[in-house]
Amino acid sequence: MFGNHYFPEENKNISPKLYIYRDGRAVAYSVWKTENFLHKELKEYDFNEFLEMKIDWSGSPANEALEEFTILDHWATHVKSWKQFANNNPNVCLIKYEDLLSQPHDEYLRIYNHFQNLFPSHVLKKKDELDRIKEPVGLLPNKAIADAWKNNFSEKNLINFRLITEKYQIKDY
């Protein structure tokens, strides 16, 4: 399996896709606190200021900049686009990261059932046979605490998050 952060229009091959999405508040906090994820000039802002900043998430020397979004708008656009893509594509399975942490076997079964025709000889694992990841993985793994964002969001930004999830019709959070 290969992971990426592309939008679905950049993933239109016929390969099966497992899209794992995370609470946007956790994504924002993780991006803000992880070394090398942000330009050094953005590090001088506190977390709540960062949440309100409009940033170019796509521009680079090879890509023309698109509209600037706050990180929460960018997250919501990404999640909504994958949900719409999954509605029209049975080859896409959506999983919430938080559900994967809290009920790994249930999510394993959902993935298995979604893609079982691809792995007909796979023997279904029992709950006690699943190996949980014991060490955080990734380019710059942090402590992988699911709700680390909770002590860092102002009331104003919690309200803003709720408005964004309503605007983009993301009912999971």
C-alpha positions as CSV (number, residue, x, y, z in Angstrom):
1,M,0.0,0.0,0.0
2,F,1.3,3.5,-0.8
3,G,0.0,6.6,1.0
4,N,-0.2,10.2,-0.1
5,H,-2.0,13.4,0.6
6,Y,-3.3,13.9,-2.9
7,F,-6.8,15.0,-3.7
8,P,-8.9,12.3,-5.4
9,E,-8.6,13.8,-8.9
10,E,-4.9,13.0,-8.6
11,N,-5.7,9.4,-7.7
12,K,-8.0,8.4,-10.5
13,N,-6.2,5.1,-11.4
14,I,-8.1,1.9,-10.9
15,S,-6.2,0.8,-7.8
16,P,-8.2,0.2,-4.7
17,K,-8.0,3.2,-2.3
18,L,-8.2,3.3,1.5
19,Y,-8.6,6.9,2.6
20,I,-7.9,7.4,6.3
21,Y,-9.0,10.8,7.5
22,R,-8.3,12.4,10.8
23,D,-10.1,15.0,12.9
24,G,-9.2,18.4,11.3
25,R,-8.4,19.9,14.7
26,A,-5.8,17.1,15.3
27,V,-4.4,17.6,11.8
28,A,-4.1,21.4,12.3
29,Y,-2.4,20.9,15.7
30,S,0.0,18.2,14.3
31,V,1.0,20.4,11.3
32,W,1.6,23.4,13.5
33,K,3.8,21.6,16.1
34,T,5.8,19.4,13.8
35,E,9.2,20.6,12.7
36,N,9.7,21.2,9.0
37,F,5.9,21.1,8.2
38,L,5.7,24.9,8.1
39,H,7.8,27.6,6.7
40,K,10.1,29.0,9.4
41,E,8.2,32.4,9.3
42,L,5.0,30.7,10.4
43,K,6.6,29.3,13.5
44,E,6.5,32.8,15.2
45,Y,2.7,32.6,15.3
46,D,0.8,31.0,18.2
47,F,-1.5,28.1,17.4
48,N,-4.7,30.1,17.3
49,E,-3.2,32.7,15.1
50,F,-2.0,29.9,12.8
51,L,-5.5,28.5,12.5
52,E,-6.8,31.9,11.2
53,M,-4.0,32.3,8.6
54,K,-4.7,31.8,4.9
55,I,-1.9,29.7,3.4
56,D,-1.1,28.5,-0.1
57,W,-1.2,24.7,0.3
58,S,-0.5,23.9,-3.3
59,G,2.0,26.4,-4.8
60,S,5.6,25.5,-5.4
61,P,8.1,26.3,-8.1
62,A,6.5,23.5,-10.2
63,N,2.8,24.4,-9.4
64,E,1.0,27.6,-9.7
65,A,-0.5,28.8,-6.4
66,L,-4.2,28.2,-6.0
67,E,-6.6,30.0,-3.7
68,E,-5.3,30.4,-0.2
69,F,-7.1,28.6,2.6
70,T,-6.9,28.2,6.4
71,I,-5.6,24.8,7.3
72,L,-9.1,23.9,8.5
73,D,-10.7,24.9,5.2
74,H,-8.0,22.9,3.4
75,W,-8.6,19.9,5.5
76,A,-12.4,20.1,5.0
77,T,-12.0,20.5,1.2
78,H,-9.8,17.4,1.1
79,V,-12.1,15.3,3.2
80,K,-15.2,16.4,1.4
81,S,-13.6,15.7,-2.0
82,W,-12.7,12.1,-0.9
83,K,-16.2,11.5,0.5
84,Q,-17.8,12.6,-2.8
85,F,-15.3,10.5,-4.7
86,A,-16.0,7.4,-2.6
87,N,-19.8,7.9,-3.2
88,N,-19.2,7.3,-6.9
89,N,-16.4,4.7,-6.6
90,P,-16.9,1.3,-4.9
91,N,-13.1,0.9,-5.1
92,V,-12.6,3.5,-2.3
93,C,-13.0,2.7,1.4
94,L,-13.1,5.6,4.0
95,I,-11.9,5.1,7.5
96,K,-11.7,7.6,10.4
97,Y,-8.3,7.6,12.1
98,E,-9.9,7.9,15.5
99,D,-12.1,4.8,14.8
100,L,-9.0,2.9,13.7
101,L,-7.4,3.7,17.1
102,S,-10.5,3.0,19.3
103,Q,-11.8,-0.1,17.5
104,P,-9.1,-1.5,15.3
105,H,-10.7,-4.9,14.8
106,D,-14.1,-3.4,13.7
107,E,-12.2,-1.1,11.2
108,Y,-10.1,-4.1,10.0
109,L,-13.4,-6.0,9.3
110,R,-14.8,-3.0,7.4
111,I,-11.7,-2.9,5.2
112,Y,-11.7,-6.6,4.8
113,N,-15.4,-6.6,3.8
114,H,-14.9,-3.7,1.4
115,F,-11.9,-5.3,-0.4
116,Q,-12.4,-9.0,0.2
117,N,-12.8,-9.8,-3.5
118,L,-9.2,-8.6,-4.0
119,F,-7.9,-11.0,-1.4
120,P,-10.0,-14.2,-1.6
121,S,-7.4,-16.3,0.0
122,H,-6.8,-14.0,3.0
123,V,-7.8,-15.6,6.3
124,L,-9.7,-13.3,8.5
125,K,-7.9,-12.5,11.7
126,K,-9.5,-12.6,15.1
127,K,-9.4,-9.7,17.4
128,D,-6.5,-10.9,19.5
129,E,-4.5,-11.7,16.3
130,L,-4.2,-8.1,15.2
131,D,-0.9,-6.4,15.8
132,R,-1.2,-2.8,16.9
133,I,1.5,-0.3,15.9
134,K,3.6,0.1,19.0
135,E,5.8,3.0,17.7
136,P,4.6,6.1,15.8
137,V,5.6,6.0,12.2
138,G,6.0,8.6,9.4
139,L,8.4,11.2,8.3
140,L,8.5,13.1,11.6
141,P,6.3,11.1,14.0
142,N,5.0,12.7,17.1
143,K,3.5,11.1,20.2
144,A,0.4,10.1,18.2
145,I,-2.0,11.3,20.9
146,A,-5.5,11.4,19.3
147,D,-6.9,14.3,21.3
148,A,-3.7,16.4,21.8
149,W,-5.5,19.4,20.1
150,K,-8.1,19.7,22.9
151,N,-6.0,21.9,25.2
152,N,-5.0,24.2,22.4
153,F,-8.1,25.4,20.6
154,S,-9.7,28.6,21.7
155,E,-13.4,28.8,22.0
156,K,-13.5,31.1,19.0
157,N,-11.6,28.5,16.9
158,L,-13.8,25.6,18.2
159,I,-16.8,27.6,16.9
160,N,-15.0,28.2,13.6
161,F,-14.3,24.5,13.3
162,R,-18.0,23.7,13.8
163,L,-18.9,26.3,11.1
164,I,-16.4,24.8,8.7
165,T,-17.7,21.2,9.2
166,E,-21.2,22.5,8.6
167,K,-20.2,24.5,5.5
168,Y,-18.5,21.5,3.9
169,Q,-21.1,19.0,5.2
170,I,-18.7,16.9,7.3
171,K,-20.9,15.4,9.9
172,D,-18.3,13.1,11.5
173,Y,-16.9,15.7,14.0
